Amino acid sequence: MRMQRRSCLAAGVLLAAGVRGVPAAADGIDGRWLASAGPPDNRASIGLALERGPDGTLQARYTIDLVNFYGVPLPPLQADGEGRWTLKQYGVAIERTANGLRVTGLADEPLLMGRVDALPQAPQRPLPPAGPEPAWQLRLGGAIYAPAAVQGHRVYVGNADGVMAAVDARSGTLAWTFAAGRAIHGEATVTDEAVFFACDNGWLYRLDRASGKEAWRHDLGDARVPRVPPNPFVFDYDHAGPRPVLHDGVLYIGAGDGGFHAVNADSGRPRWRFAAAGKVRGSAAVLGDGVVFGTRDGVVHGLDRASGRERWQFKTGGPVVSTPAVAGERLIVGDRGSRLNALLPGRAEPVWSQPWWGSWIESSAVVHGDTGYIGSGDLFLVSAFDVATGRHHWRTFVGGWVLQRPLVTERWVYASLSGARRRAAHFLPQQSGLAKLDRRDGRIVWQWRAPAASPGAFLFGQVAAPAAVAGRIVLGGVDGTLLAFDDPPG
């Protein structure tokens, strides 16, 4: 079973009713079982609690400590012969052996589980030092999913109301706004003269940077493609958007219909279009004379920049919504199949691959020298890893989702934190806000904790990646507020 499907299972999308335990049956499977798996720097404890319901059905609760799931109820197991049970819809198989339980489908490798008296419980972690209060706050309206783009002392950010705003980072005052009319989920690209961004109305825009006036628009052709941001009833979140990547006077950007476009930055005229099969929600990366991007059907495409001809592709284990990070000749790419991979263009197998234990990888990696930095969703971690081997230097628990790339400076790492309301009995409560970490060892220097979300909110906190500008850290929240913190990055 793919890690993506395990994530659905572990997240409790299908919840079974609680049942009372009864005395163990003759097959001896009732009780608590535990195994560990993974490399030494990325090891998880995976447990099952098995009980008989009043009608004799075998009920299971699932624990995986690294993903912060504790006792998540699963659908009843189906008998599959003597001493064997399955969850066929998820590809999970359990077999009673003389040495314990042999379980497949809960991890990339088969697990041999042994009996234990108790399964891991949610740890009690002390709160990190409190961070500074915002230097200013500006309410822009709709949810802000996109990172702020920086040019000079201004930031440029779009929101779910379809408004692109230019804001003076020194004072928090608006310089201008441009109403595109539909949600803006992707980061802008800003030059001395222009602001480029894509909107869910299907248009790629060029605005005058000083005035916000429209210079041209180019039709990307995806105006009718649906999008559902994080929602308690729709599991396939779709909140990311691509940034137009400018290189040698050409903009490279994907669209929701699978089109990938090369557009002249001066005129808005098309150079070429490549048709991919899946939505393109992440940004592209330029690698030499090529351009690389991922799709939500789980393919990384490598194209020739001049012609748009495909040179190679790599099939991942799940949808790609992040941006490939260039590390020399390698590309660091995460996916919703819960793996972080290092790829060489044209090579069929990854150079290395790290499991993310059922947690989607939404964050893009940031490469600084020979080290990569990345956030994670249900792992609640910010990680530093060796780009040559994938081995982790450090991993720091920050208490919330890190859905976009961290901000990495010479000394610090900043990560935006968000969360969602889920069953407290099975999932750790999530923190939201902004965390500052020491780049050398991952120590949390401070963590600003956002005010409590409104009672009806599902997603809350800061999804957008932080940006450094004018001695401040600027980031937006899903409540529509743009925040600035006085913390000159070193």
TAKA-V348963 format. One record per residue. N is the residue number from 0. PHI is phi in degrees with one decimal (* if undefined). PSI is psi in whole degrees, -180 to 180 (none if undefined). D_LAST is the distance of its C-alpha to the last C-alpha in Angstrom with 1 decimal. Layout:
BEGIN
N:PHI:PSI:D_LAST
N:PHI:PSI:D_LAST
END
This chain:
BEGIN
0:*:138:44.3
1:-68.3:152:41.1
2:-61.0:-33:37.9
3:-59.1:-43:37.7
4:-71.0:-32:41.1
5:-64.7:-35:40.1
6:-62.4:-43:37.3
7:-59.4:-45:39.9
8:-64.4:-49:42.1
9:-68.5:-28:39.5
10:-73.7:-6:38.2
11:77.4:30:41.7
12:-61.6:-38:42.8
13:-103.7:114:46.2
14:-110.9:130:46.9
15:-93.5:153:50.0
16:-70.3:147:51.8
17:-67.4:147:51.5
18:-135.0:160:54.6
19:-85.4:144:56.2
20:-75.0:153:56.4
21:-130.8:167:59.8
22:-54.9:148:61.2
23:-58.3:141:60.0
24:-78.3:173:62.1
25:-64.8:-23:64.0
26:-75.2:-11:61.4
27:68.0:27:59.0
28:-94.6:-20:55.9
29:-61.1:147:55.2
30:126.3:-164:52.4
31:-111.6:137:48.7
32:-133.8:145:47.4
33:-145.5:144:44.1
34:-145.0:163:42.5
35:-124.2:152:39.1
36:-152.3:161:37.9
37:104.6:169:35.1
38:-70.1:164:33.3
39:-58.3:-32:32.1
40:-89.0:3:28.4
41:-154.0:57:29.4
42:-103.5:141:32.6
43:-123.6:147:34.2
44:-99.5:127:37.2
45:-122.5:125:39.7
46:-130.5:156:42.6
47:-130.5:134:45.7
48:-111.0:119:47.9
49:-114.3:129:51.4
50:-139.6:152:54.1
51:-88.2:133:57.5
52:-77.8:171:58.1
53:-57.1:-28:61.4
54:-92.8:7:62.8
55:89.9:-6:61.8
56:-68.2:150:58.9
57:-94.4:115:56.0
58:-101.0:148:52.8
59:-131.3:144:49.3
60:-124.8:138:46.0
61:-112.9:133:42.9
62:-129.4:134:39.9
63:-141.7:111:36.8
64:-65.6:-37:34.2
65:-67.3:-25:31.2
66:-98.0:3:31.8
67:65.0:32:32.4
68:-106.0:128:36.1
69:-132.8:109:38.6
70:67.5:39:42.3
71:-73.2:123:42.2
72:-71.3:140:45.9
73:-114.9:165:47.1
74:-61.9:158:50.4
75:-58.2:144:53.5
76:-78.3:148:54.0
77:-104.3:134:57.0
78:-65.4:141:59.4
79:-137.7:50:59.6
80:102.0:176:62.4
81:-65.9:122:62.9
82:73.8:16:59.8
83:-133.5:143:57.5
84:-141.2:156:55.6
85:-141.8:159:53.4
86:-118.3:86:51.2
87:-61.4:-36:52.4
88:-66.5:-17:50.3
89:-114.3:0:47.1
90:72.5:23:48.5
91:-93.8:131:48.3
92:-129.5:137:51.1
93:-126.3:131:51.9
94:-131.3:130:54.6
95:-80.7:124:56.0
96:-121.6:174:56.5
97:-64.7:-24:57.9
98:-99.4:-3:54.3
99:145.3:-138:52.7
100:-115.0:130:51.4
101:-98.9:118:50.5
102:-121.8:128:48.1
103:-119.2:150:47.0
104:100.7:-13:44.9
105:-92.6:-14:42.3
106:-149.9:171:40.1
107:-64.2:-27:40.1
108:-112.7:152:42.3
109:-61.5:146:45.4
110:-112.1:137:45.0
111:-106.8:107:47.4
112:-94.7:139:47.1
113:-111.9:159:48.7
114:-68.2:142:49.9
115:-138.4:161:47.8
116:-77.5:-31:48.5
117:-149.9:149:45.4
118:-94.1:161:42.6
119:-55.9:142:38.9
120:-112.8:158:38.0
121:-59.6:126:34.9
122:-75.1:155:32.8
123:-98.2:109:31.8
124:-106.4:138:28.1
125:-68.3:149:26.6
126:-70.4:140:24.2
127:-70.9:168:20.6
128:-55.9:141:19.1
129:-71.1:145:19.4
130:-91.0:176:16.5
131:-68.9:156:16.5
132:-78.4:155:19.2
133:-58.6:141:18.7
134:-70.5:-34:18.3
135:-155.6:160:21.0
136:-134.8:138:23.1
137:-132.7:118:25.4
138:-83.0:118:28.2
139:-103.0:-6:28.9
140:112.1:-109:31.9
141:-69.0:167:32.0
142:-54.7:142:29.7
143:-106.1:108:26.4
144:-98.9:-24:26.0
145:-88.8:141:24.1
146:-64.7:152:20.4
147:-78.1:134:19.6
148:-90.0:146:19.5
149:-117.5:136:17.4
150:-151.3:118:18.8
151:64.2:-131:18.0
152:-100.3:11:17.6
153:-107.8:155:19.8
154:-119.1:152:19.7
155:-128.6:121:22.8
156:-144.9:139:24.0
157:-103.7:164:27.4
158:-137.8:179:29.2
159:-72.1:-12:32.3
160:-78.5:-9:34.4
161:85.8:25:34.0
162:-112.8:127:32.2
163:-95.9:128:29.4
164:-122.3:140:27.5
165:-105.3:125:25.3
166:-128.4:135:23.3
167:-75.6:116:21.5
168:-70.2:-18:18.1
169:-75.8:-36:18.3
170:-117.4:-17:21.6
171:76.9:21:22.3
172:-99.2:149:25.5
173:-74.5:134:27.3
174:-91.8:-43:27.8
175:-165.4:164:30.3
176:-132.4:153:31.4
177:-131.9:124:33.4
178:-92.3:104:35.8
179:-81.8:-31:36.2
180:105.6:-18:38.4
181:-134.8:169:37.2
182:-58.6:142:34.2
183:-112.9:111:31.0
184:-105.0:-14:29.2
185:-107.0:157:27.1
186:-68.6:149:24.0
187:-85.0:160:24.8
188:-111.8:130:24.1
189:-124.6:133:23.5
190:-117.2:-175:24.3
191:-61.4:-31:25.0
192:-105.7:-27:28.4
193:-136.9:158:28.6
194:-122.3:123:27.5
195:-113.3:136:28.9
196:-160.4:160:29.4
197:-111.1:150:32.1
198:-129.1:156:34.0
199:-69.2:-5:36.4
200:-79.1:2:39.3
201:95.1:-3:39.1
202:-100.8:142:37.8
203:-98.8:124:34.9
204:-109.0:148:34.1
205:-120.3:124:32.9
206:-113.8:154:32.2
207:-71.7:128:31.7
208:-66.8:-36:28.1
209:-72.8:-40:29.2
210:-108.9:-20:32.1
211:80.9:8:31.8
212:-77.3:143:35.3
213:-71.7:132:36.4
214:-98.0:-45:36.9
215:-160.8:168:38.3
216:-139.6:146:38.4
217:-124.4:134:39.2
218:-80.5:115:41.0
219:-84.0:-13:39.4
220:83.6:15:42.4
221:-119.8:28:41.0
222:-63.3:-26:41.8
223:-98.7:7:44.2
224:-77.9:126:42.0
225:-74.7:157:41.5
226:-145.0:131:38.2
227:-122.0:107:37.9
228:-64.5:175:34.5
229:-47.9:129:34.1
230:-146.8:142:37.4
231:-67.9:-16:39.2
232:-113.8:-9:42.2
233:-119.1:111:40.8
234:-77.7:-26:38.9
235:-84.5:74:37.8
236:-53.9:143:34.8
237:-142.1:76:34.0
238:-113.7:-6:31.0
239:-91.9:157:28.9
240:-145.3:154:29.3
241:-83.7:151:28.5
242:-96.0:136:26.3
243:-67.0:124:28.2
244:-97.4:121:26.7
245:-99.7:125:27.4
246:-150.7:124:28.3
247:52.5:42:30.7
248:78.6:7:32.0
249:-121.8:138:32.8
250:-97.0:133:31.4
251:-117.1:125:31.7
252:-156.8:143:32.0
253:-95.8:172:34.0
254:-137.9:167:36.2
255:-69.0:-18:37.7
256:-90.2:6:41.1
257:93.0:-6:39.7
258:-72.4:142:39.7
259:-123.3:128:37.0
260:-118.8:143:37.0
261:-114.3:122:36.2
262:-129.4:135:36.4
263:-65.2:124:36.5
264:-70.5:-28:33.6
265:-76.7:-44:35.7
266:-105.6:-21:38.8
267:81.0:6:38.1
268:-80.8:145:40.9
269:-73.6:144:40.8
270:-95.7:-52:40.6
271:-162.0:166:41.4
272:-137.3:133:41.2
273:-110.3:136:41.1
274:-99.5:109:42.6
275:-96.6:167:41.0
276:-85.8:-28:42.6
277:-111.5:161:39.8
278:-55.4:143:37.5
279:-107.6:105:34.3
280:-112.1:-11:31.6
281:-101.4:167:28.6
282:-84.1:165:27.1
283:-91.8:165:28.1
284:-126.6:137:26.4
285:-92.2:129:27.6
286:-131.0:100:28.5
287:63.1:-127:30.3
288:-93.4:17:33.4
289:-119.1:169:33.2
290:-135.6:139:31.7
291:-127.6:140:31.2
292:-154.5:160:31.3
293:-112.2:163:32.5
294:-129.6:163:35.1
295:-76.5:-3:36.2
296:-95.1:12:39.2
297:81.8:37:37.1
298:-128.6:134:37.1
299:-100.6:123:34.5
300:-105.4:137:35.9
301:-114.3:118:35.3
302:-115.5:157:36.8
303:-76.0:127:37.6
304:-67.4:-32:35.6
305:-74.3:-39:38.5
306:-111.9:-20:41.3
307:81.2:5:39.8
308:-72.6:137:42.0
309:-75.7:131:40.8
310:-98.7:-38:40.2
311:-160.5:165:39.4
312:-148.6:154:38.5
313:-131.7:128:37.4
314:-94.2:122:38.6
315:-90.2:-176:36.2
316:-90.5:6:37.4
317:-177.8:175:36.5
318:-56.5:144:35.2
319:-110.0:117:31.9
320:-118.9:-1:29.9
321:-94.8:174:26.5
322:-100.0:129:25.3
323:-59.1:135:25.8
324:-101.8:130:22.6
325:-86.6:126:23.3
326:-131.5:86:22.7
327:67.6:-122:24.7
328:-90.0:-3:28.2
329:-99.3:160:27.6
330:-123.2:128:27.0
331:-99.5:117:25.4
332:-133.7:127:27.4
333:-104.1:163:27.9
334:-147.5:171:31.0
335:-79.6:1:32.9
336:-81.9:4:35.1
337:71.9:41:32.4
338:-137.7:142:31.4
339:-104.9:122:28.3
340:-119.9:147:29.7
341:-107.2:121:28.8
342:-112.6:147:31.2
343:-107.8:128:32.6
344:-52.1:127:34.2
345:87.6:-10:37.9
346:-88.1:136:37.9
347:-73.3:-31:39.8
348:-113.5:146:38.0
349:-66.4:153:34.2
350:-65.7:-42:32.8
351:-152.0:163:31.6
352:-147.8:131:31.6
353:-113.7:133:30.1
354:-76.0:147:31.9
355:-114.9:13:30.3
356:58.5:41:33.4
357:90.9:-7:34.6
358:-89.3:128:31.3
359:-58.3:148:30.7
360:-105.2:97:27.6
361:-91.1:-34:26.5
362:-68.8:142:22.8
363:-83.5:153:22.0
364:-83.3:151:20.0
365:-118.7:122:16.8
366:-98.7:128:17.0
367:-131.8:101:14.2
368:68.5:-127:16.3
369:-98.9:15:19.0
370:-122.3:140:17.6
371:-108.3:149:18.1
372:-128.1:135:16.7
373:-153.0:148:19.2
374:-96.5:175:20.4
375:-145.4:163:24.1
376:-82.4:-99:26.8
377:-68.3:-10:29.2
378:-75.1:-21:27.4
379:58.2:37:24.8
380:-122.4:150:22.3
381:-111.1:131:18.9
382:-124.7:145:19.5
383:-115.6:131:18.0
384:-138.6:157:20.8
385:-77.7:121:22.0
386:-70.2:-20:22.9
387:-78.3:-35:25.9
388:-119.3:-19:27.5
389:83.1:-4:26.1
390:-72.1:139:25.9
391:-78.8:134:23.2
392:-81.0:-45:20.7
393:-156.2:158:20.1
394:-139.6:126:21.1
395:-119.8:128:20.0
396:-76.1:122:22.4
397:-114.6:-4:20.9
398:86.7:3:24.3
399:-156.9:173:24.6
400:-66.6:138:24.8
401:-116.1:92:21.7
402:-90.9:-14:23.7
403:-126.0:173:21.2
404:-60.2:147:18.3
405:-76.0:163:15.0
406:-97.0:125:11.8
407:-117.9:125:9.8
408:-114.5:-173:6.3
409:-62.5:-30:5.8
410:-119.5:-29:5.4
411:-123.7:163:6.8
412:-127.4:127:10.0
413:-112.8:137:11.6
414:-134.7:133:15.4
415:-81.5:139:18.1
416:-119.7:137:21.1
417:-139.6:174:24.7
418:-158.2:177:28.2
419:-138.9:150:31.9
420:-79.5:118:34.9
421:-135.8:174:36.9
422:-62.1:116:39.5
423:-63.2:-24:38.1
424:-67.6:-23:40.7
425:-121.2:-18:39.3
426:-124.5:142:35.6
427:-63.1:139:32.7
428:-63.7:142:31.7
429:-101.5:146:28.4
430:-98.5:154:25.5
431:-132.1:158:23.7
432:140.4:-137:20.5
433:-141.1:131:16.8
434:-115.5:139:15.2
435:-113.2:124:11.7
436:-120.5:152:11.9
437:-77.4:125:10.5
438:-66.5:-23:10.6
439:-74.5:-40:12.7
440:-132.0:-1:15.5
441:81.6:5:15.3
442:-63.2:135:15.5
443:-76.1:119:15.3
444:-79.5:-48:13.1
445:-158.2:164:14.9
446:-143.0:116:17.1
447:-82.0:126:18.4
448:-101.8:122:22.0
449:-67.8:153:23.8
450:-60.0:158:27.2
451:-60.0:141:30.2
452:-74.3:163:31.4
453:-63.1:149:34.9
454:-56.8:-31:37.7
455:-87.7:-2:38.7
456:-76.1:138:35.4
457:-89.2:-63:35.1
458:-87.3:139:31.5
459:-145.4:160:29.0
460:99.8:-153:25.3
461:-110.8:104:22.4
462:-88.1:-38:23.4
463:-66.2:142:21.3
464:-66.2:146:18.0
465:-75.0:155:14.9
466:-131.0:148:13.5
467:-102.2:129:10.6
468:-158.0:134:12.3
469:50.9:42:12.5
470:73.7:14:9.5
471:-128.8:163:11.1
472:-109.0:126:11.8
473:-120.8:136:15.4
474:-157.1:156:17.9
475:-106.5:164:21.7
476:-124.5:164:24.2
477:-72.7:-7:27.7
478:-85.0:2:29.1
479:86.6:10:28.3
480:-101.6:132:25.6
481:-95.3:131:22.4
482:-119.8:148:19.7
483:-132.0:136:16.6
484:-121.0:133:14.2
485:-76.5:104:12.4
486:-160.5:79:9.0
487:-54.4:117:6.4
488:-70.5:134:3.8
489:-100.2:none:0.0
END
